[in-house]
Structures are given as C-alpha cells and as structure tokens.
Amino acid sequence: MTLADYRTWASTPNSSKVELSVVVPTFNEEWRILPTIGAIATHVSSMGIPWELIIADDGSTDSTINLIQAIDLVNLRLLIADQNGGKGSAVRRGVQAASGSYVLFVDADQSTPIEQLDLLLSKIQNGDADIAVGSRALNGADVQSKGLHRKIFSLGLRSIIRVLFPIRIKDTQCGFKMFSADSAQVLFDMQKIDGFSFDLEVLYLAHKYGFEVVEVPVSWIDAPGSTVDAGKVAIQFLQDLVRVRMNDYAGHYNSPKTAETSSGWSQN
C-alpha cells in the first residue's frame, strides 16, 4: 500500500488534524532535495497517519526552490527566506509553522535515514519523553564513514559541552530530533541562536525548563557533499556557548509560554 498511500498524501489535502510535522531545512540542495523528499514522503505516508512536510529554505541561490515548487505536493509547505539566515533560523521557522502533535526536524542530506523516526516517535507517544534526540554517541548507534578528523572534532565539542553545560545528552548536534508540539512551541520561541549551535541552545533550554529528554541511538552515515567548514563552525560553536550562557544570565530565556513541563532527564 506504500505507493497508494504516497499518491493519496501527494494529491489530497489533510482533512483531519495533523499528527506529525517533518521539517527539513535547506540551502542549495538542488542535487539531493528531490530524493530526500521522495524518501521521507514514501516512508511517512506508509505509517497511515495525517502528516505534513515543511521545507524551510534558507535563501537558496540554486534551483532548490524551483524543483520543490515543480513537484506540487499538496501536503508539502515551502517556506522561503529572503536571505540566508543560518540553519537555526530555518529550523525555527519550520517548527513554528508546524501544526502536528509531534514535530521532527531532519537534515536534507539524510545522514540519518527517515526510517529511524519510528524509534523517536515511540518514546514520545509512550510518554517516556517530551523530546527524543537521535544520537551517534550511544551504544547501539550505527555510525558509518565518519572520518578521523570529524571524530576528533565531535569528541572535542562533546567534552567542552560536558564540562560547561548541565545537560547529559552525549550528542547534541545530530540533525534528527523530535519534539512534542508543546515543547517545540516553548523552546523554539525562546531560541536565539541562528547558526549550527542552535541544537545545543534548545537542549539547554529543555534542561532549564524541565522537559523530559531521551537520547536514542540511531543509524548515521557521513553523507557526501557537505559544504560545512569544520574550523569555522568550531570557532562559531565556542562563541555560541558563551552567548547561550550570557543570554541566560541576562534573562533572555525567561517566561516560557507554557507553565507546566515534566521534570528530569533520561537516557536510553
């Protein structure tokens, strides 16, 4: 029934409340965005739930936007930015536009296959967590093709985070995270970081306001074609660590919109 389910999703607007929103930030992804959309739409449509796909473009200058518009999927929403604002900015726009009971954001390169969402969704649906974080650092994770320099880079960042931040998530930067609608609204409304460090900020805020977070081992492969400058990102990351702390001390993270959150953190 997968093909039939996909065709129904592609051509028939959702008539009932959206259960799952999938947010994909994009920037100049013309050569892989259509396979990514196809993979996501095929798998999630087969789950038999009302869902939406939100592409939050971050000012692409190639044909990414035109390609997405041309496929004309009725339950896909394309958010277009006037200029490049950073990955954190794109994800925030996508999450804030989401209408699902659960919100997943995934990287456009599919480093973590969309099929892994089932692992995260079950944790939130079962009441184990408000937020489920895909992790490459836990036992049980399947990490492939990760170069030595990237391993050293990741280990260094994790060590710094462990010392400076009161969060017990081993892998804060994996681009595969799911939120309940309530937690997503609170955390992304408070988010200030627009660059790659936004994940850390959001998890720091989740800890600050007592949301239950569970870390889940996932499959991950180092997808080719990354344009990220690791050295530049590392410097910016360190600057953002200070910025998050300063924002908190200055009271910029006060008064979330919802008063009731769960307490404690857990890790599986």
C-alpha positions as CSV (number, residue, x, y, z in Angstrom):
1,M,0.0,0.0,0.0
2,T,3.0,2.3,0.1
3,L,2.6,3.7,-3.4
4,A,-1.1,4.2,-2.9
5,D,-0.6,5.9,0.4
6,Y,2.0,8.2,-1.1
7,R,-0.3,9.2,-4.0
8,T,-3.1,10.0,-1.6
9,W,-0.8,12.2,0.5
10,A,0.6,13.9,-2.5
11,S,-2.7,14.8,-4.1
12,T,-5.3,15.0,-1.3
13,P,-5.1,17.7,1.4
14,N,-5.2,16.5,5.0
15,S,-8.8,16.5,6.2
16,S,-8.1,15.7,9.9
17,K,-5.7,17.0,12.5
18,V,-2.0,16.6,11.5
19,E,-0.3,14.1,13.8
20,L,3.3,14.5,12.5
21,S,5.1,17.5,11.0
22,V,8.5,16.8,9.4
23,V,10.7,19.9,9.0
24,V,13.7,19.9,6.6
25,P,16.0,23.0,6.5
26,T,17.6,23.5,3.0
27,F,20.3,25.7,1.5
28,N,21.4,25.0,-2.1
29,E,20.3,21.3,-2.1
30,E,19.3,21.1,-5.8
31,W,21.1,17.8,-6.4
32,R,19.6,15.9,-3.5
33,I,16.3,17.6,-2.4
34,L,14.0,15.5,-4.6
35,P,15.4,12.1,-3.5
36,T,15.2,13.4,0.1
37,I,11.5,14.4,-0.3
38,G,10.8,11.1,-2.0
39,A,12.3,9.0,0.8
40,I,10.5,11.0,3.5
41,A,7.2,11.0,1.8
42,T,7.3,7.3,0.9
43,H,8.1,6.2,4.4
44,V,5.9,8.6,6.4
45,S,2.9,8.1,4.1
46,S,3.1,4.4,4.8
47,M,2.6,5.0,8.5
48,G,-1.1,5.7,8.0
49,I,-1.2,9.0,9.9
50,P,-2.1,12.5,8.8
51,W,1.2,14.3,8.3
52,E,2.8,17.3,6.6
53,L,6.2,18.1,5.2
54,I,7.7,21.5,5.7
55,I,10.7,22.6,3.7
56,A,12.3,25.7,5.4
57,D,14.6,27.1,2.7
58,D,17.4,29.3,3.9
59,G,17.9,31.6,1.0
60,S,19.0,29.1,-1.7
61,T,20.5,30.6,-4.8
62,D,20.4,27.5,-6.9
63,S,17.3,25.7,-8.3
64,T,16.2,24.1,-4.9
65,I,13.1,26.2,-4.6
66,N,12.1,25.7,-8.3
67,L,12.4,22.0,-8.0
68,I,10.3,21.8,-4.9
69,Q,7.6,24.0,-6.4
70,A,7.5,22.0,-9.6
71,I,6.6,18.7,-7.9
72,D,3.5,20.3,-6.5
73,L,2.7,18.1,-3.5
74,V,-0.4,19.3,-1.7
75,N,0.7,18.5,1.8
76,L,4.2,20.0,1.4
77,R,4.7,23.6,2.5
78,L,7.7,25.5,1.3
79,L,8.9,28.4,3.4
80,I,11.2,30.8,1.5
81,A,13.6,33.2,3.2
82,D,14.6,36.4,1.6
83,Q,18.3,35.8,2.5
84,N,20.5,33.2,4.2
85,G,19.9,33.3,8.0
86,G,21.5,30.2,9.2
87,K,20.4,26.6,9.9
88,G,18.9,27.5,13.3
89,S,16.9,30.3,11.7
90,A,15.5,27.9,9.1
91,V,14.6,25.2,11.6
92,R,12.9,27.7,13.9
93,R,10.7,29.0,11.0
94,G,9.8,25.4,10.1
95,V,9.0,24.3,13.6
96,Q,6.9,27.5,14.3
97,A,4.9,26.8,11.2
98,A,4.2,23.2,12.1
99,S,0.7,22.1,13.1
100,G,1.5,18.5,14.1
101,S,1.2,16.9,17.5
102,Y,4.8,15.8,17.0
103,V,7.5,17.7,15.2
104,L,10.6,16.1,13.7
105,F,13.4,18.0,12.1
106,V,15.8,16.2,9.8
107,D,18.8,17.2,7.7
108,A,18.4,17.4,4.0
109,D,21.3,15.0,3.4
110,Q,19.5,12.1,5.1
111,S,22.6,11.3,7.2
112,T,20.1,9.6,9.5
113,P,17.5,7.7,7.4
114,I,13.9,8.8,7.8
115,E,13.0,5.2,8.9
116,Q,14.7,6.0,12.2
117,L,11.8,8.3,13.2
118,D,9.8,5.4,14.4
119,L,12.3,5.0,17.3
120,L,11.9,8.6,18.3
121,L,8.2,8.8,17.9
122,S,7.5,5.8,20.1
123,K,9.4,7.4,23.0
124,I,7.1,10.5,23.0
125,Q,3.9,8.6,22.2
126,N,4.6,6.2,25.1
127,G,5.0,9.2,27.5
128,D,8.7,8.5,28.1
129,A,9.8,11.9,26.9
130,D,8.8,15.3,25.6
131,I,11.8,15.3,23.3
132,A,13.6,12.5,21.6
133,V,17.1,13.1,20.3
134,G,18.9,10.9,17.7
135,S,22.4,10.1,18.9
136,R,25.6,8.8,17.3
137,A,27.3,8.5,20.6
138,L,25.3,5.9,22.5
139,N,25.9,2.1,22.4
140,G,23.7,0.7,19.7
141,A,24.3,3.6,17.2
142,D,25.4,2.6,13.8
143,V,27.9,5.2,12.5
144,Q,29.4,4.8,9.1
145,S,32.1,6.6,7.0
146,K,32.9,9.2,9.7
147,G,36.4,10.5,9.0
148,L,39.1,10.7,11.7
149,H,39.1,14.5,11.7
150,R,35.4,14.6,12.2
151,K,35.6,12.1,15.1
152,I,38.2,14.2,16.8
153,F,36.2,17.4,16.2
154,S,33.0,15.8,17.6
155,L,34.8,14.4,20.7
156,G,36.3,17.8,21.4
157,L,33.0,19.5,21.3
158,R,31.3,16.9,23.4
159,S,34.0,17.2,26.0
160,I,33.6,21.0,26.2
161,I,29.8,20.7,26.5
162,R,30.1,18.2,29.2
163,V,32.2,20.5,31.3
164,L,30.4,23.8,30.7
165,F,26.7,22.8,30.4
166,P,24.4,20.9,32.8
167,I,23.0,18.6,30.2
168,R,23.5,14.9,30.0
169,I,23.0,14.4,26.2
170,K,26.1,12.9,24.7
171,D,25.3,14.0,21.1
172,T,23.7,17.4,21.0
173,Q,24.4,18.1,17.3
174,C,22.8,15.2,15.4
175,G,20.3,16.6,12.9
176,F,17.5,14.3,13.9
177,K,15.3,15.4,16.7
178,M,11.6,15.1,17.6
179,F,9.5,17.3,19.9
180,S,6.0,17.2,21.3
181,A,4.1,20.2,20.0
182,D,4.1,21.8,23.4
183,S,7.8,21.5,24.0
184,A,8.5,22.7,20.4
185,Q,6.4,25.8,20.9
186,V,8.1,26.8,24.1
187,L,11.7,26.1,23.1
188,F,11.8,27.4,19.6
189,D,10.0,30.6,20.6
190,M,12.9,31.2,23.0
191,Q,15.7,30.2,20.6
192,K,18.1,33.0,19.8
193,I,21.0,31.1,18.0
194,D,20.6,31.1,14.2
195,G,23.6,29.1,13.3
196,F,24.6,25.4,13.7
197,S,24.8,25.7,17.5
198,F,21.0,26.1,17.9
199,D,20.6,22.4,18.9
200,L,22.7,22.9,22.0
201,E,20.8,26.1,22.9
202,V,17.4,24.3,22.5
203,L,18.6,21.3,24.7
204,Y,20.0,23.7,27.3
205,L,16.6,25.4,27.4
206,A,14.9,22.0,27.7
207,H,17.0,21.3,30.7
208,K,16.3,24.7,32.2
209,Y,12.6,24.3,32.0
210,G,12.4,20.6,33.0
211,F,11.3,19.0,29.8
212,E,11.9,15.2,29.7
213,V,14.6,14.4,27.1
214,V,15.6,10.9,25.9
215,E,18.6,10.1,23.8
216,V,18.1,7.3,21.2
217,P,20.9,5.6,19.3
218,V,20.3,5.9,15.5
219,S,22.0,4.9,12.2
220,W,24.1,7.6,10.7
221,I,26.3,7.9,7.6
222,D,28.6,10.8,6.7
223,A,26.8,11.9,3.6
224,P,29.0,13.3,0.7
225,G,28.7,16.9,-0.5
226,S,28.9,18.8,2.8
227,T,29.9,22.4,2.4
228,V,30.5,23.0,6.1
229,D,33.8,24.5,7.1
230,A,34.7,22.5,10.3
231,G,37.2,25.0,11.6
232,K,34.8,27.9,11.1
233,V,31.9,26.0,12.7
234,A,34.1,25.1,15.7
235,I,35.0,28.7,16.4
236,Q,31.4,29.8,16.0
237,F,30.3,27.0,18.3
238,L,32.6,28.1,21.0
239,Q,31.4,31.7,20.7
240,D,27.8,30.4,20.9
241,L,28.5,28.5,24.1
242,V,29.4,31.8,25.7
243,R,26.4,33.5,24.1
244,V,23.9,31.0,25.4
245,R,25.3,31.5,29.0
246,M,25.2,35.3,28.6
247,N,21.7,35.2,27.3
248,D,20.6,33.2,30.3
249,Y,22.3,35.5,32.8
250,A,20.7,38.5,31.0
251,G,17.2,37.0,31.4
252,H,16.6,36.4,27.7
253,Y,15.3,32.9,28.3
254,N,12.7,33.8,30.9
255,S,8.9,33.3,30.8
256,P,8.2,30.3,28.5
257,K,4.7,30.3,27.2
258,T,3.6,27.1,29.0
259,A,3.8,26.8,32.7
260,E,3.6,23.1,33.1
261,T,6.5,20.8,32.0
262,S,7.7,17.5,33.1
263,S,10.8,17.2,35.2
264,G,14.0,15.2,35.0
265,W,16.2,13.9,32.2
266,S,16.7,10.3,31.0
267,Q,18.9,8.5,28.6
268,N,18.4,5.1,26.9
